[in-house]
Amino acid sequence: NTHCHADHITGTGLLKQLLPGCRSVISRDSGASADVLIGEGHTLRFGAFALEARSTPGHTDGCLTYVLNDQSMAFTGDALLIRGCGRTDFQQ
Ligand SMILES: [Fe+2]
């Protein structure tokens, strides 16, 4: 997860049902619960890929951006959107 927000519905529960062994991940700064709590610089490895977590607070205190190991992609959640960013006026 990139962050936790009251107006979001997470797919984590469904993914954990469909994919045995799947573990949830979120920033320790989010205040949310997950199987794994991470922070700036943490690397998540899967197959031939890896995602590096970068702390990008603003939308929420716990927002993380995940950067692919070849740096070709970044998964920003609501921290950065096309032509905008996520609201910053509630829940942190
Ligand atoms: Fe959000």
PDB file of the backbone (N, CA, C, O) and the ligand in Angstrom, with CONECT records:
HET    LIG  A 101       1
ATOM      1  N   ASN A   1       0.847  -1.189   0.000  1.00  0.00           N
ATOM      2  CA  ASN A   1       0.000   0.000   0.000  1.00  0.00           C
ATOM      3  C   ASN A   1       0.886   1.245   0.000  1.00  0.00           C
ATOM      4  O   ASN A   1       1.919   1.288   0.669  1.00  0.00           O
ATOM      5  N   THR A   2       0.464   2.256  -0.762  1.00  0.00           N
ATOM      6  CA  THR A   2       1.207   3.511  -0.775  1.00  0.00           C
ATOM      7  C   THR A   2       0.874   4.379   0.436  1.00  0.00           C
ATOM      8  O   THR A   2       1.703   5.166   0.894  1.00  0.00           O
ATOM      9  N   HIS A   3      -0.362   4.227   0.955  1.00  0.00           N
ATOM     10  CA  HIS A   3      -0.768   4.992   2.135  1.00  0.00           C
ATOM     11  C   HIS A   3      -2.110   4.483   2.631  1.00  0.00           C
ATOM     12  O   HIS A   3      -2.731   3.621   2.009  1.00  0.00           O
ATOM     13  N   CYS A   4      -2.546   5.022   3.751  1.00  0.00           N
ATOM     14  CA  CYS A   4      -3.833   4.665   4.338  1.00  0.00           C
ATOM     15  C   CYS A   4      -4.682   5.924   4.401  1.00  0.00           C
ATOM     16  O   CYS A   4      -4.242   6.969   4.880  1.00  0.00           O
ATOM     17  N   HIS A   5      -5.919   5.801   3.901  1.00  0.00           N
ATOM     18  CA  HIS A   5      -6.807   6.948   3.926  1.00  0.00           C
ATOM     19  C   HIS A   5      -8.229   6.482   4.158  1.00  0.00           C
ATOM     20  O   HIS A   5      -8.621   5.423   3.668  1.00  0.00           O
ATOM     21  N   ALA A   6      -9.010   7.258   4.900  1.00  0.00           N
ATOM     22  CA  ALA A   6     -10.367   6.871   5.258  1.00  0.00           C
ATOM     23  C   ALA A   6     -11.268   6.716   4.043  1.00  0.00           C
ATOM     24  O   ALA A   6     -12.236   5.958   4.098  1.00  0.00           O
ATOM     25  N   ASP A   7     -10.981   7.410   2.949  1.00  0.00           N
ATOM     26  CA  ASP A   7     -11.844   7.320   1.767  1.00  0.00           C
ATOM     27  C   ASP A   7     -11.361   6.279   0.758  1.00  0.00           C
ATOM     28  O   ASP A   7     -11.834   6.260  -0.378  1.00  0.00           O
ATOM     29  N   HIS A   8     -10.435   5.420   1.153  1.00  0.00           N
ATOM     30  CA  HIS A   8      -9.912   4.392   0.264  1.00  0.00           C
ATOM     31  C   HIS A   8     -10.404   3.019   0.703  1.00  0.00           C
ATOM     32  O   HIS A   8     -10.570   2.754   1.894  1.00  0.00           O
ATOM     33  N   ILE A   9     -10.630   2.162  -0.266  1.00  0.00           N
ATOM     34  CA  ILE A   9     -10.902   0.757   0.010  1.00  0.00           C
ATOM     35  C   ILE A   9      -9.686  -0.025  -0.463  1.00  0.00           C
ATOM     36  O   ILE A   9      -9.335   0.025  -1.641  1.00  0.00           O
ATOM     37  N   THR A  10      -9.050  -0.738   0.437  1.00  0.00           N
ATOM     38  CA  THR A  10      -7.863  -1.486   0.066  1.00  0.00           C
ATOM     39  C   THR A  10      -8.229  -2.840  -0.523  1.00  0.00           C
ATOM     40  O   THR A  10      -9.232  -3.441  -0.138  1.00  0.00           O
ATOM     41  N   GLY A  11      -7.423  -3.311  -1.447  1.00  0.00           N
ATOM     42  CA  GLY A  11      -7.611  -4.637  -2.019  1.00  0.00           C
ATOM     43  C   GLY A  11      -6.786  -5.688  -1.310  1.00  0.00           C
ATOM     44  O   GLY A  11      -6.740  -6.841  -1.740  1.00  0.00           O
ATOM     45  N   THR A  12      -6.132  -5.299  -0.227  1.00  0.00           N
ATOM     46  CA  THR A  12      -5.214  -6.203   0.452  1.00  0.00           C
ATOM     47  C   THR A  12      -5.898  -7.478   0.927  1.00  0.00           C
ATOM     48  O   THR A  12      -5.355  -8.570   0.757  1.00  0.00           O
ATOM     49  N   GLY A  13      -7.073  -7.353   1.516  1.00  0.00           N
ATOM     50  CA  GLY A  13      -7.753  -8.544   2.031  1.00  0.00           C
ATOM     51  C   GLY A  13      -8.074  -9.532   0.936  1.00  0.00           C
ATOM     52  O   GLY A  13      -7.894 -10.737   1.115  1.00  0.00           O
ATOM     53  N   LEU A  14      -8.555  -9.037  -0.212  1.00  0.00           N
ATOM     54  CA  LEU A  14      -8.882  -9.919  -1.327  1.00  0.00           C
ATOM     55  C   LEU A  14      -7.618 -10.560  -1.899  1.00  0.00           C
ATOM     56  O   LEU A  14      -7.609 -11.750  -2.214  1.00  0.00           O
ATOM     57  N   LEU A  15      -6.559  -9.775  -2.031  1.00  0.00           N
ATOM     58  CA  LEU A  15      -5.301 -10.330  -2.535  1.00  0.00           C
ATOM     59  C   LEU A  15      -4.781 -11.441  -1.624  1.00  0.00           C
ATOM     60  O   LEU A  15      -4.271 -12.456  -2.099  1.00  0.00           O
ATOM     61  N   LYS A  16      -4.914 -11.242  -0.327  1.00  0.00           N
ATOM     62  CA  LYS A  16      -4.430 -12.262   0.613  1.00  0.00           C
ATOM     63  C   LYS A  16      -5.257 -13.543   0.524  1.00  0.00           C
ATOM     64  O   LYS A  16      -4.746 -14.638   0.758  1.00  0.00           O
ATOM     65  N   GLN A  17      -6.559 -13.395   0.177  1.00  0.00           N
ATOM     66  CA  GLN A  17      -7.389 -14.586  -0.020  1.00  0.00           C
ATOM     67  C   GLN A  17      -7.001 -15.322  -1.299  1.00  0.00           C
ATOM     68  O   GLN A  17      -6.949 -16.552  -1.320  1.00  0.00           O
ATOM     69  N   LEU A  18      -6.728 -14.570  -2.364  1.00  0.00           N
ATOM     70  CA  LEU A  18      -6.434 -15.162  -3.669  1.00  0.00           C
ATOM     71  C   LEU A  18      -5.013 -15.698  -3.782  1.00  0.00           C
ATOM     72  O   LEU A  18      -4.764 -16.641  -4.533  1.00  0.00           O
ATOM     73  N   LEU A  19      -4.089 -15.109  -3.050  1.00  0.00           N
ATOM     74  CA  LEU A  19      -2.668 -15.443  -3.171  1.00  0.00           C
ATOM     75  C   LEU A  19      -2.119 -15.867  -1.818  1.00  0.00           C
ATOM     76  O   LEU A  19      -1.622 -15.034  -1.059  1.00  0.00           O
ATOM     77  N   PRO A  20      -2.204 -17.154  -1.512  1.00  0.00           N
ATOM     78  CA  PRO A  20      -1.683 -17.618  -0.219  1.00  0.00           C
ATOM     79  C   PRO A  20      -0.216 -17.203  -0.046  1.00  0.00           C
ATOM     80  O   PRO A  20       0.585 -17.335  -0.972  1.00  0.00           O
ATOM     81  N   GLY A  21       0.114 -16.719   1.100  1.00  0.00           N
ATOM     82  CA  GLY A  21       1.479 -16.268   1.366  1.00  0.00           C
ATOM     83  C   GLY A  21       1.668 -14.787   1.119  1.00  0.00           C
ATOM     84  O   GLY A  21       2.689 -14.213   1.496  1.00  0.00           O
ATOM     85  N   CYS A  22       0.667 -14.158   0.477  1.00  0.00           N
ATOM     86  CA  CYS A  22       0.726 -12.713   0.231  1.00  0.00           C
ATOM     87  C   CYS A  22       0.772 -11.975   1.568  1.00  0.00           C
ATOM     88  O   CYS A  22       0.001 -12.278   2.479  1.00  0.00           O
ATOM     89  N   ARG A  23       1.677 -11.009   1.679  1.00  0.00           N
ATOM     90  CA  ARG A  23       1.773 -10.224   2.914  1.00  0.00           C
ATOM     91  C   ARG A  23       1.536  -8.757   2.601  1.00  0.00           C
ATOM     92  O   ARG A  23       1.994  -8.249   1.578  1.00  0.00           O
ATOM     93  N   SER A  24       0.829  -8.092   3.474  1.00  0.00           N
ATOM     94  CA  SER A  24       0.544  -6.671   3.290  1.00  0.00           C
ATOM     95  C   SER A  24       1.713  -5.830   3.785  1.00  0.00           C
ATOM     96  O   SER A  24       2.417  -6.200   4.725  1.00  0.00           O
ATOM     97  N   VAL A  25       1.900  -4.690   3.129  1.00  0.00           N
ATOM     98  CA  VAL A  25       3.011  -3.787   3.443  1.00  0.00           C
ATOM     99  C   VAL A  25       2.482  -2.361   3.454  1.00  0.00           C
ATOM    100  O   VAL A  25       1.690  -1.979   2.592  1.00  0.00           O
ATOM    101  N   ILE A  26       2.919  -1.580   4.422  1.00  0.00           N
ATOM    102  CA  ILE A  26       2.579  -0.154   4.467  1.00  0.00           C
ATOM    103  C   ILE A  26       3.642   0.563   5.296  1.00  0.00           C
ATOM    104  O   ILE A  26       4.395  -0.069   6.037  1.00  0.00           O
ATOM    105  N   SER A  27       3.693   1.853   5.168  1.00  0.00           N
ATOM    106  CA  SER A  27       4.648   2.659   5.933  1.00  0.00           C
ATOM    107  C   SER A  27       4.354   2.587   7.423  1.00  0.00           C
ATOM    108  O   SER A  27       3.196   2.609   7.840  1.00  0.00           O
ATOM    109  N   ARG A  28       5.389   2.503   8.205  1.00  0.00           N
ATOM    110  CA  ARG A  28       5.208   2.533   9.664  1.00  0.00           C
ATOM    111  C   ARG A  28       4.702   3.902  10.116  1.00  0.00           C
ATOM    112  O   ARG A  28       4.114   4.019  11.191  1.00  0.00           O
ATOM    113  N   ASP A  29       4.925   4.934   9.309  1.00  0.00           N
ATOM    114  CA  ASP A  29       4.449   6.279   9.634  1.00  0.00           C
ATOM    115  C   ASP A  29       2.958   6.473   9.358  1.00  0.00           C
ATOM    116  O   ASP A  29       2.388   7.511   9.697  1.00  0.00           O
ATOM    117  N   SER A  30       2.325   5.463   8.736  1.00  0.00           N
ATOM    118  CA  SER A  30       0.903   5.596   8.386  1.00  0.00           C
ATOM    119  C   SER A  30      -0.006   5.420   9.595  1.00  0.00           C
ATOM    120  O   SER A  30      -1.126   5.930   9.613  1.00  0.00           O
ATOM    121  N   GLY A  31       0.470   4.705  10.599  1.00  0.00           N
ATOM    122  CA  GLY A  31      -0.369   4.372  11.743  1.00  0.00           C
ATOM    123  C   GLY A  31      -1.296   3.210  11.469  1.00  0.00           C
ATOM    124  O   GLY A  31      -2.086   2.837  12.336  1.00  0.00           O
ATOM    125  N   ALA A  32      -1.221   2.627  10.278  1.00  0.00           N
ATOM    126  CA  ALA A  32      -2.079   1.499   9.900  1.00  0.00           C
ATOM    127  C   ALA A  32      -1.411   0.184  10.279  1.00  0.00           C
ATOM    128  O   ALA A  32      -0.224   0.134  10.602  1.00  0.00           O
ATOM    129  N   SER A  33      -2.209  -0.877  10.231  1.00  0.00           N
ATOM    130  CA  SER A  33      -1.705  -2.222  10.494  1.00  0.00           C
ATOM    131  C   SER A  33      -1.397  -2.923   9.182  1.00  0.00           C
ATOM    132  O   SER A  33      -2.096  -2.726   8.188  1.00  0.00           O
ATOM    133  N   ALA A  34      -0.364  -3.730   9.179  1.00  0.00           N
ATOM    134  CA  ALA A  34       0.001  -4.552   8.018  1.00  0.00           C
ATOM    135  C   ALA A  34       0.919  -5.657   8.513  1.00  0.00           C
ATOM    136  O   ALA A  34       1.394  -5.627   9.648  1.00  0.00           O
ATOM    137  N   ASP A  35       1.160  -6.628   7.649  1.00  0.00           N
ATOM    138  CA  ASP A  35       2.089  -7.704   8.018  1.00  0.00           C
ATOM    139  C   ASP A  35       3.511  -7.174   8.134  1.00  0.00           C
ATOM    140  O   ASP A  35       4.283  -7.620   8.983  1.00  0.00           O
ATOM    141  N   VAL A  36       3.856  -6.209   7.267  1.00  0.00           N
ATOM    142  CA  VAL A  36       5.210  -5.657   7.249  1.00  0.00           C
ATOM    143  C   VAL A  36       5.110  -4.131   7.261  1.00  0.00           C
ATOM    144  O   VAL A  36       4.424  -3.541   6.427  1.00  0.00           O
ATOM    145  N   LEU A  37       5.792  -3.504   8.203  1.00  0.00           N
ATOM    146  CA  LEU A  37       5.841  -2.038   8.280  1.00  0.00           C
ATOM    147  C   LEU A  37       7.222  -1.587   7.808  1.00  0.00           C
ATOM    148  O   LEU A  37       8.242  -2.092   8.279  1.00  0.00           O
ATOM    149  N   ILE A  38       7.247  -0.642   6.883  1.00  0.00           N
ATOM    150  CA  ILE A  38       8.522  -0.244   6.288  1.00  0.00           C
ATOM    151  C   ILE A  38       8.687   1.270   6.332  1.00  0.00           C
ATOM    152  O   ILE A  38       7.795   1.996   6.771  1.00  0.00           O
ATOM    153  N   GLY A  39       9.835   1.723   5.872  1.00  0.00           N
ATOM    154  CA  GLY A  39      10.121   3.155   5.818  1.00  0.00           C
ATOM    155  C   GLY A  39      11.078   3.474   4.684  1.00  0.00           C
ATOM    156  O   GLY A  39      11.387   2.625   3.848  1.00  0.00           O
ATOM    157  N   GLU A  40      11.539   4.716   4.673  1.00  0.00           N
ATOM    158  CA  GLU A  40      12.444   5.228   3.640  1.00  0.00           C
ATOM    159  C   GLU A  40      13.602   4.259   3.381  1.00  0.00           C
ATOM    160  O   GLU A  40      14.294   3.827   4.303  1.00  0.00           O
ATOM    161  N   GLY A  41      13.792   3.931   2.092  1.00  0.00           N
ATOM    162  CA  GLY A  41      14.937   3.112   1.693  1.00  0.00           C
ATOM    163  C   GLY A  41      14.728   1.620   1.767  1.00  0.00           C
ATOM    164  O   GLY A  41      15.577   0.857   1.306  1.00  0.00           O
ATOM    165  N   HIS A  42      13.614   1.181   2.339  1.00  0.00           N
ATOM    166  CA  HIS A  42      13.352  -0.264   2.426  1.00  0.00           C
ATOM    167  C   HIS A  42      13.155  -0.819   1.025  1.00  0.00           C
ATOM    168  O   HIS A  42      12.508  -0.180   0.195  1.00  0.00           O
ATOM    169  N   THR A  43      13.702  -1.997   0.748  1.00  0.00           N
ATOM    170  CA  THR A  43      13.559  -2.627  -0.558  1.00  0.00           C
ATOM    171  C   THR A  43      12.693  -3.863  -0.441  1.00  0.00           C
ATOM    172  O   THR A  43      12.907  -4.714   0.422  1.00  0.00           O
ATOM    173  N   LEU A  44      11.706  -3.947  -1.330  1.00  0.00           N
ATOM    174  CA  LEU A  44      10.825  -5.109  -1.417  1.00  0.00           C
ATOM    175  C   LEU A  44      11.222  -5.881  -2.664  1.00  0.00           C
ATOM    176  O   LEU A  44      11.140  -5.350  -3.772  1.00  0.00           O
ATOM    177  N   ARG A  45      11.650  -7.125  -2.500  1.00  0.00           N
ATOM    178  CA  ARG A  45      12.098  -7.933  -3.640  1.00  0.00           C
ATOM    179  C   ARG A  45      11.035  -8.961  -3.989  1.00  0.00           C
ATOM    180  O   ARG A  45      10.444  -9.579  -3.104  1.00  0.00           O
ATOM    181  N   PHE A  46      10.792  -9.142  -5.285  1.00  0.00           N
ATOM    182  CA  PHE A  46       9.876 -10.171  -5.770  1.00  0.00           C
ATOM    183  C   PHE A  46      10.338 -10.590  -7.160  1.00  0.00           C
ATOM    184  O   PHE A  46      10.466  -9.751  -8.052  1.00  0.00           O
ATOM    185  N   GLY A  47      10.594 -11.907  -7.350  1.00  0.00           N
ATOM    186  CA  GLY A  47      11.099 -12.396  -8.628  1.00  0.00           C
ATOM    187  C   GLY A  47      12.352 -11.650  -9.032  1.00  0.00           C
ATOM    188  O   GLY A  47      13.283 -11.502  -8.239  1.00  0.00           O
ATOM    189  N   ALA A  48      12.372 -11.177 -10.280  1.00  0.00           N
ATOM    190  CA  ALA A  48      13.530 -10.444 -10.801  1.00  0.00           C
ATOM    191  C   ALA A  48      13.454  -8.953 -10.511  1.00  0.00           C
ATOM    192  O   ALA A  48      14.306  -8.183 -10.955  1.00  0.00           O
ATOM    193  N   PHE A  49      12.435  -8.550  -9.767  1.00  0.00           N
ATOM    194  CA  PHE A  49      12.190  -7.132  -9.549  1.00  0.00           C
ATOM    195  C   PHE A  49      12.401  -6.737  -8.091  1.00  0.00           C
ATOM    196  O   PHE A  49      12.480  -7.578  -7.196  1.00  0.00           O
ATOM    197  N   ALA A  50      12.488  -5.438  -7.891  1.00  0.00           N
ATOM    198  CA  ALA A  50      12.541  -4.889  -6.539  1.00  0.00           C
ATOM    199  C   ALA A  50      11.934  -3.492  -6.574  1.00  0.00           C
ATOM    200  O   ALA A  50      12.040  -2.773  -7.568  1.00  0.00           O
ATOM    201  N   LEU A  51      11.309  -3.133  -5.489  1.00  0.00           N
ATOM    202  CA  LEU A  51      10.767  -1.792  -5.326  1.00  0.00           C
ATOM    203  C   LEU A  51      11.455  -1.154  -4.128  1.00  0.00           C
ATOM    204  O   LEU A  51      11.536  -1.751  -3.054  1.00  0.00           O
ATOM    205  N   GLU A  52      11.953   0.072  -4.322  1.00  0.00           N
ATOM    206  CA  GLU A  52      12.538   0.817  -3.217  1.00  0.00           C
ATOM    207  C   GLU A  52      11.507   1.810  -2.710  1.00  0.00           C
ATOM    208  O   GLU A  52      10.930   2.574  -3.483  1.00  0.00           O
ATOM    209  N   ALA A  53      11.281   1.790  -1.407  1.00  0.00           N
ATOM    210  CA  ALA A  53      10.320   2.704  -0.795  1.00  0.00           C
ATOM    211  C   ALA A  53      10.984   4.060  -0.560  1.00  0.00           C
ATOM    212  O   ALA A  53      12.087   4.148  -0.021  1.00  0.00           O
ATOM    213  N   ARG A  54      10.290   5.098  -0.974  1.00  0.00           N
ATOM    214  CA  ARG A  54      10.759   6.465  -0.720  1.00  0.00           C
ATOM    215  C   ARG A  54       9.658   7.213   0.006  1.00  0.00           C
ATOM    216  O   ARG A  54       8.511   7.240  -0.442  1.00  0.00           O
ATOM    217  N   SER A  55      10.005   7.809   1.107  1.00  0.00           N
ATOM    218  CA  SER A  55       9.033   8.563   1.892  1.00  0.00           C
ATOM    219  C   SER A  55       8.641   9.824   1.140  1.00  0.00           C
ATOM    220  O   SER A  55       9.494  10.637   0.784  1.00  0.00           O
ATOM    221  N   THR A  56       7.316   9.985   0.895  1.00  0.00           N
ATOM    222  CA  THR A  56       6.825  11.168   0.176  1.00  0.00           C
ATOM    223  C   THR A  56       5.617  11.735   0.911  1.00  0.00           C
ATOM    224  O   THR A  56       4.509  11.744   0.374  1.00  0.00           O
ATOM    225  N   PRO A  57       5.828  12.211   2.148  1.00  0.00           N
ATOM    226  CA  PRO A  57       4.707  12.740   2.929  1.00  0.00           C
ATOM    227  C   PRO A  57       4.145  14.007   2.288  1.00  0.00           C
ATOM    228  O   PRO A  57       4.820  14.692   1.519  1.00  0.00           O
ATOM    229  N   GLY A  58       2.903  14.294   2.626  1.00  0.00           N
ATOM    230  CA  GLY A  58       2.234  15.475   2.082  1.00  0.00           C
ATOM    231  C   GLY A  58       0.752  15.181   1.970  1.00  0.00           C
ATOM    232  O   GLY A  58      -0.073  15.821   2.622  1.00  0.00           O
ATOM    233  N   HIS A  59       0.423  14.209   1.140  1.00  0.00           N
ATOM    234  CA  HIS A  59      -0.972  13.768   1.057  1.00  0.00           C
ATOM    235  C   HIS A  59      -1.384  13.149   2.387  1.00  0.00           C
ATOM    236  O   HIS A  59      -2.457  13.450   2.910  1.00  0.00           O
ATOM    237  N   THR A  60      -0.534  12.287   2.931  1.00  0.00           N
ATOM    238  CA  THR A  60      -0.643  11.800   4.314  1.00  0.00           C
ATOM    239  C   THR A  60       0.770  11.744   4.885  1.00  0.00           C
ATOM    240  O   THR A  60       1.754  11.796   4.147  1.00  0.00           O
ATOM    241  N   ASP A  61       0.855  11.638   6.197  1.00  0.00           N
ATOM    242  CA  ASP A  61       2.178  11.557   6.843  1.00  0.00           C
ATOM    243  C   ASP A  61       2.948  10.310   6.401  1.00  0.00           C
ATOM    244  O   ASP A  61       4.179  10.310   6.366  1.00  0.00           O
ATOM    245  N   GLY A  62       2.207   9.248   6.065  1.00  0.00           N
ATOM    246  CA  GLY A  62       2.854   7.960   5.787  1.00  0.00           C
ATOM    247  C   GLY A  62       2.958   7.608   4.316  1.00  0.00           C
ATOM    248  O   GLY A  62       3.241   6.455   3.993  1.00  0.00           O
ATOM    249  N   CYS A  63       2.743   8.541   3.418  1.00  0.00           N
ATOM    250  CA  CYS A  63       2.798   8.214   1.988  1.00  0.00           C
ATOM    251  C   CYS A  63       4.185   7.707   1.586  1.00  0.00           C
ATOM    252  O   CYS A  63       5.213   8.280   1.947  1.00  0.00           O
ATOM    253  N   LEU A  64       4.170   6.617   0.830  1.00  0.00           N
ATOM    254  CA  LEU A  64       5.389   6.068   0.242  1.00  0.00           C
ATOM    255  C   LEU A  64       5.236   6.040  -1.266  1.00  0.00           C
ATOM    256  O   LEU A  64       4.145   5.792  -1.780  1.00  0.00           O
ATOM    257  N   THR A  65       6.314   6.291  -1.970  1.00  0.00           N
ATOM    258  CA  THR A  65       6.398   6.053  -3.407  1.00  0.00           C
ATOM    259  C   THR A  65       7.334   4.877  -3.595  1.00  0.00           C
ATOM    260  O   THR A  65       8.402   4.811  -2.986  1.00  0.00           O
ATOM    261  N   TYR A  66       6.921   3.948  -4.448  1.00  0.00           N
ATOM    262  CA  TYR A  66       7.727   2.756  -4.724  1.00  0.00           C
ATOM    263  C   TYR A  66       8.383   2.910  -6.088  1.00  0.00           C
ATOM    264  O   TYR A  66       7.689   3.068  -7.093  1.00  0.00           O
ATOM    265  N   VAL A  67       9.707   2.867  -6.139  1.00  0.00           N
ATOM    266  CA  VAL A  67      10.466   3.038  -7.371  1.00  0.00           C
ATOM    267  C   VAL A  67      11.007   1.670  -7.796  1.00  0.00           C
ATOM    268  O   VAL A  67      11.674   0.981  -7.026  1.00  0.00           O
ATOM    269  N   LEU A  68      10.694   1.292  -9.065  1.00  0.00           N
ATOM    270  CA  LEU A  68      11.147   0.011  -9.611  1.00  0.00           C
ATOM    271  C   LEU A  68      12.659  -0.005  -9.707  1.00  0.00           C
ATOM    272  O   LEU A  68      13.277   1.040  -9.911  1.00  0.00           O
ATOM    273  N   ASN A  69      13.269  -1.183  -9.562  1.00  0.00           N
ATOM    274  CA  ASN A  69      14.724  -1.289  -9.494  1.00  0.00           C
ATOM    275  C   ASN A  69      15.437  -0.727 -10.722  1.00  0.00           C
ATOM    276  O   ASN A  69      16.566  -0.253 -10.597  1.00  0.00           O
ATOM    277  N   ASP A  70      14.813  -0.764 -11.918  1.00  0.00           N
ATOM    278  CA  ASP A  70      15.479  -0.164 -13.079  1.00  0.00           C
ATOM    279  C   ASP A  70      15.118   1.319 -13.230  1.00  0.00           C
ATOM    280  O   ASP A  70      15.494   1.960 -14.211  1.00  0.00           O
ATOM    281  N   GLN A  71      14.396   1.845 -12.260  1.00  0.00           N
ATOM    282  CA  GLN A  71      13.993   3.249 -12.178  1.00  0.00           C
ATOM    283  C   GLN A  71      13.138   3.693 -13.366  1.00  0.00           C
ATOM    284  O   GLN A  71      13.082   4.881 -13.684  1.00  0.00           O
ATOM    285  N   SER A  72      12.471   2.735 -14.025  1.00  0.00           N
ATOM    286  CA  SER A  72      11.608   3.075 -15.161  1.00  0.00           C
ATOM    287  C   SER A  72      10.202   3.464 -14.714  1.00  0.00           C
ATOM    288  O   SER A  72       9.449   4.054 -15.490  1.00  0.00           O
ATOM    289  N   MET A  73       9.843   3.143 -13.483  1.00  0.00           N
ATOM    290  CA  MET A  73       8.496   3.432 -13.009  1.00  0.00           C
ATOM    291  C   MET A  73       8.539   3.821 -11.538  1.00  0.00           C
ATOM    292  O   MET A  73       9.408   3.399 -10.775  1.00  0.00           O
ATOM    293  N   ALA A  74       7.552   4.652 -11.173  1.00  0.00           N
ATOM    294  CA  ALA A  74       7.351   4.996  -9.767  1.00  0.00           C
ATOM    295  C   ALA A  74       5.857   4.920  -9.484  1.00  0.00           C
ATOM    296  O   ALA A  74       5.045   5.464 -10.231  1.00  0.00           O
ATOM    297  N   PHE A  75       5.507   4.246  -8.409  1.00  0.00           N
ATOM    298  CA  PHE A  75       4.114   4.081  -8.013  1.00  0.00           C
ATOM    299  C   PHE A  75       3.860   5.027  -6.838  1.00  0.00           C
ATOM    300  O   PHE A  75       4.378   4.822  -5.740  1.00  0.00           O
ATOM    301  N   THR A  76       3.058   6.065  -7.084  1.00  0.00           N
ATOM    302  CA  THR A  76       2.990   7.176  -6.149  1.00  0.00           C
ATOM    303  C   THR A  76       1.749   7.215  -5.270  1.00  0.00           C
ATOM    304  O   THR A  76       1.668   8.040  -4.360  1.00  0.00           O
ATOM    305  N   GLY A  77       0.767   6.327  -5.527  1.00  0.00           N
ATOM    306  CA  GLY A  77      -0.476   6.459  -4.775  1.00  0.00           C
ATOM    307  C   GLY A  77      -1.101   7.803  -5.094  1.00  0.00           C
ATOM    308  O   GLY A  77      -1.116   8.214  -6.254  1.00  0.00           O
ATOM    309  N   ASP A  78      -1.616   8.493  -4.096  1.00  0.00           N
ATOM    310  CA  ASP A  78      -2.237   9.804  -4.320  1.00  0.00           C
ATOM    311  C   ASP A  78      -1.257  10.955  -4.143  1.00  0.00           C
ATOM    312  O   ASP A  78      -1.647  12.114  -4.282  1.00  0.00           O
ATOM    313  N   ALA A  79       0.012  10.665  -3.839  1.00  0.00           N
ATOM    314  CA  ALA A  79       0.973  11.739  -3.614  1.00  0.00           C
ATOM    315  C   ALA A  79       1.197  12.548  -4.883  1.00  0.00           C
ATOM    316  O   ALA A  79       1.406  13.760  -4.824  1.00  0.00           O
ATOM    317  N   LEU A  80       1.152  11.874  -6.036  1.00  0.00           N
ATOM    318  CA  LEU A  80       1.380  12.545  -7.310  1.00  0.00           C
ATOM    319  C   LEU A  80       0.426  11.932  -8.318  1.00  0.00           C
ATOM    320  O   LEU A  80       0.450  10.723  -8.547  1.00  0.00           O
ATOM    321  N   LEU A  81      -0.413  12.761  -8.921  1.00  0.00           N
ATOM    322  CA  LEU A  81      -1.375  12.308  -9.912  1.00  0.00           C
ATOM    323  C   LEU A  81      -1.109  13.045 -11.223  1.00  0.00           C
ATOM    324  O   LEU A  81      -0.339  14.005 -11.255  1.00  0.00           O
ATOM    325  N   ILE A  82      -1.741  12.597 -12.294  1.00  0.00           N
ATOM    326  CA  ILE A  82      -1.601  13.316 -13.563  1.00  0.00           C
ATOM    327  C   ILE A  82      -2.264  14.679 -13.404  1.00  0.00           C
ATOM    328  O   ILE A  82      -3.451  14.766 -13.088  1.00  0.00           O
ATOM    329  N   ARG A  83      -1.507  15.724 -13.620  1.00  0.00           N
ATOM    330  CA  ARG A  83      -1.962  17.119 -13.499  1.00  0.00           C
ATOM    331  C   ARG A  83      -2.411  17.470 -12.078  1.00  0.00           C
ATOM    332  O   ARG A  83      -3.273  18.335 -11.918  1.00  0.00           O
ATOM    333  N   GLY A  84      -1.870  16.844 -11.061  1.00  0.00           N
ATOM    334  CA  GLY A  84      -2.253  17.227  -9.712  1.00  0.00           C
ATOM    335  C   GLY A  84      -1.645  16.322  -8.660  1.00  0.00           C
ATOM    336  O   GLY A  84      -0.739  15.533  -8.925  1.00  0.00           O
ATOM    337  N   CYS A  85      -2.173  16.465  -7.470  1.00  0.00           N
ATOM    338  CA  CYS A  85      -1.762  15.628  -6.363  1.00  0.00           C
ATOM    339  C   CYS A  85      -2.981  15.413  -5.483  1.00  0.00           C
ATOM    340  O   CYS A  85      -3.999  16.090  -5.626  1.00  0.00           O
ATOM    341  N   GLY A  86      -2.857  14.446  -4.560  1.00  0.00           N
ATOM    342  CA  GLY A  86      -3.956  14.146  -3.667  1.00  0.00           C
ATOM    343  C   GLY A  86      -4.182  15.272  -2.680  1.00  0.00           C
ATOM    344  O   GLY A  86      -3.258  16.020  -2.360  1.00  0.00           O
ATOM    345  N   ARG A  87      -5.415  15.395  -2.195  1.00  0.00           N
ATOM    346  CA  ARG A  87      -5.756  16.467  -1.260  1.00  0.00           C
ATOM    347  C   ARG A  87      -4.903  16.384   0.001  1.00  0.00           C
ATOM    348  O   ARG A  87      -4.458  15.308   0.403  1.00  0.00           O
ATOM    349  N   THR A  88      -4.691  17.525   0.602  1.00  0.00           N
ATOM    350  CA  THR A  88      -3.848  17.600   1.794  1.00  0.00           C
ATOM    351  C   THR A  88      -4.603  18.222   2.963  1.00  0.00           C
ATOM    352  O   THR A  88      -3.993  18.650   3.943  1.00  0.00           O
ATOM    353  N   ASP A  89      -5.924  18.273   2.862  1.00  0.00           N
ATOM    354  CA  ASP A  89      -6.695  19.035   3.838  1.00  0.00           C
ATOM    355  C   ASP A  89      -7.444  18.208   4.869  1.00  0.00           C
ATOM    356  O   ASP A  89      -8.206  18.762   5.660  1.00  0.00           O
ATOM    357  N   PHE A  90      -7.244  16.880   4.880  1.00  0.00           N
ATOM    358  CA  PHE A  90      -7.874  16.107   5.944  1.00  0.00           C
ATOM    359  C   PHE A  90      -7.071  14.849   6.230  1.00  0.00           C
ATOM    360  O   PHE A  90      -6.278  14.381   5.413  1.00  0.00           O
ATOM    361  N   GLN A  91      -7.312  14.325   7.420  1.00  0.00           N
ATOM    362  CA  GLN A  91      -6.600  13.122   7.892  1.00  0.00           C
ATOM    363  C   GLN A  91      -5.107  13.234   7.599  1.00  0.00           C
ATOM    364  O   GLN A  91      -4.585  12.528   6.735  1.00  0.00           O
ATOM    365  N   GLN A  92      -4.447  14.086   8.291  1.00  0.00           N
ATOM    366  CA  GLN A  92      -3.020  14.391   8.198  1.00  0.00           C
ATOM    367  C   GLN A  92      -2.788  15.391   7.087  1.00  0.00           C
ATOM    368  O   GLN A  92      -1.649  15.785   6.839  1.00  0.00           O
TER     369      GLN A  92
HETATM  370 FE   LIG A 101      -5.382   9.154  -0.336  1.00  0.00          FE2+
END
